[in-house]
Amino acid sequence: MDKAPDQIKRVTVYASSSNGLAEVYYQAAARLGTILGRAGLKVVYGGGGVGLMRAMADAALAEGAHVHGVIPEFLNTVEHGHQDLPRLEVVKDMRERKQRMLEGSDAVISLPGGSGTLEE
């Protein structure tokens, strides 16, 4: 992704769905969401309504960002898809989730997470 900062319009964010992390991680995720939202960027992420995912998404939404969540059917009950998004796309599986999250993105940011975040 060789794009200058002024060419970046859509950012994919990978992040943990855990609610058991140190508070500093949630603060950092929220700060990222605030920065992305204030920059007027579109944000796409894993669609979870918990953990670092939610902290980042809520902060981006609060700044007026368009936030698009992509969550596979089987995780929609575990990660509880974020219900306050302008767009929550429920897909068949992880392969489709990864593909949809990257389509049209100009940059990728990865916040702390577990093996799922690393794999994505």
Secondary structure, 3 states (H helix, E strand, C coil): CCCCHHHCCEEEEECCCCCCCCHHHHHHHHHHHHHHHHCCCEEEECCECCHHHHHHHHHHHHCCCCEEEEEEHHHHHHHHECCCCCEEEEECCHHHHHHHHHCCCCEEEECCCCHHHHHC
